[in-house]
Amino acid sequence: MTLSPSSRTARFLALLLIACCAPLGADAAPPAGASPDGVAAATGPETLIAAFVDAWNAHQPQGFEQLFTEQAVWVPIAEVRDEGRAAIVRDLAAAHASWAGKTTIAPFGPSTVRLPKPGVATLFFRVRFLDAKGQPIAGVERALLLVAVETAEGWRIAAGQLTKESPPPK
């Protein structure tokens, strides 16, 4: 049986969510209170939404380093899967050295945060890309799905996908 690209992506995300809900490994030690860097520490996983937006808008790769676990997986487009924090930060740095560096993002609409088990959260939110004048770029809205785990340093992204909006039906 051959799966369509969207079916493969849906299957990948379902498997990823199941894997993240399995017993947690070294990346997800029990929380130990507040984090020295203050990222999503001693607070809920929903703080990762603002932290991701802030890191994007700062256009500094080091801002993303503290958001992801060491073994995180990032799917920026259907054809690409970055594995590991270093690869994710390199990919985001390359994007911010080109097209992404000319934009900012702003969340809109409701976000959804679910806790399928203690120490694991799924976050869904949407963003608009804004130009240098802070105006929405027509047709460039995205949805993000993050799987987060609670670590000794606070909540971190274990997996994430940035998706394009579907075109309106004709």
N, C-alpha and C positions, 0 to 999 in steps of 0.2 A: 504494500500500500504506500502511495506517495502522498505526503502531506503538503498542503499549500504553505507558502511562507508565513501567512498569518496563523495557520494551525500549528506550525513548528514553533513559532514564537509563543503562542498560548501554552503549548505543551511544555516548552522550556521554563516558562514562568511558573507553571503549576509544579513542575518537578523541583524548581528552585525553592519555592515556598515550602514544599514538603521537606526538602533537605535542610532548610533553615530552622524548621520546627523540630528536627531530630535533636538528640542530646547535643549540647553545645560543647565545642572544643576549646582550645587554648585562647582563641580570639575572644571568647565570651566568658571570661571569669566572672564570678559574682561581683556585683557592684560594691565598691569600697568607699562610697561617699562622693564628695565633690571632687571634680577633676581640676588639676592645676591649670589647664588651658580653658576651663569654663565651658567647653562645648557640650551641650546636652547632658551635663553632669548633674546628678541629684534632681533632675527634672524629667519630664516626660519625653517620649520619643518625638512628639510633635514639634519640639524645638529644632529638630533636624531640618524642617522645612525652611524656617527663617535662616538657619545657618547655611544651608545650601544656596539659597537666594543671595545671601550676603557674600558668600565665597564667589559666586558667579559674577556678581556686580563689582567686586573688587579686582577681578581679572588677575589675581595672583595665584599661581599654582599651589603655593604652600597653604593657602586657605582651604584647599580640598583635602590635603593630606590628613588633617585631623578628623575629617568626617568619615573616612572609610576604614574598614578593618583591613588587616594585612592581606587576607585572602579574598577580598571583595571581588565581585563580578559586576561589570557595567556594560550595558547595551545601549550605545548612543544612537545607533541606527540598526535596522534589522540585519544588515550584512556584517556587522562588526560586534565582537564580544571581547572586551578588555578584561583580562584576568589578573588580579593582584593590584594592590594600591599603587605601586610604582607605575604600572602600565596605564592605569586609569588617570593618574596625575599627569603623566606624559601626554596622553591623548587630550586631556582638557587643556593643558598648557599649549599644545599645538593649535587647538581651536581658538584659544584666547589670544594667540599671537596673530591670528588672521581674523576671520569673520566674527567670532564671538566677542573679540575685544572691542568691537564697534557697537555692541548692544548691551542692554541690561535686561533683566527679566523682572516681572512683577506677577505675583500669584493673583489669581482671581477665582471667583466661585468658591463653593464649599470644598474643604479638604476632608478626607476620611482617614482616620487612624484607628486601626484595630489591633488588639492584643490577642492573637490566637493561643498563646501560652505565656506564662511569666518570662520576661526577658527577651521576648520576640514581638516585633510589631511590623505591621504593614502600613505604609503611608501612601495615599494617592492625592495628588494635587495637580492643578493646572497653572500654567504660566503663559503670559504674553511676552513676546520679545519687543523691546522698545528701542527706537533709534536714538541718536545722540541728543535729540531734543526732548526725549522722554515720551515720544508719541508712539502708539502701537504700530508695528510693522504689519501691514495688511497680509492676512493669510498665514501668519507665523505664530500660531498658538500651539502649545505642546502640553502633553500630559506626562507626569512622572509617577512611576510606581517604585517605591523603595521598600526593601525588606531590611529592618534594623534589628540589631541585637544589643542588649545591655552588657557592657564590659566594665571592667574595673575603672576605666577612664570615663564612663558614661555611655550614652547611646551612640552607636556607630552604624554606618550603612554597610550591610553585608552584600547586598545586591541591589541593582537599580536599572531601570529602563526609561529612556526618554522616547516618547512616541509622538508621531505626527498625528494631527487631527485628520479625520476622514473627510474627503471632499463632500460637500452637500449633495444629496440625491438630485438627480436630474429629472 
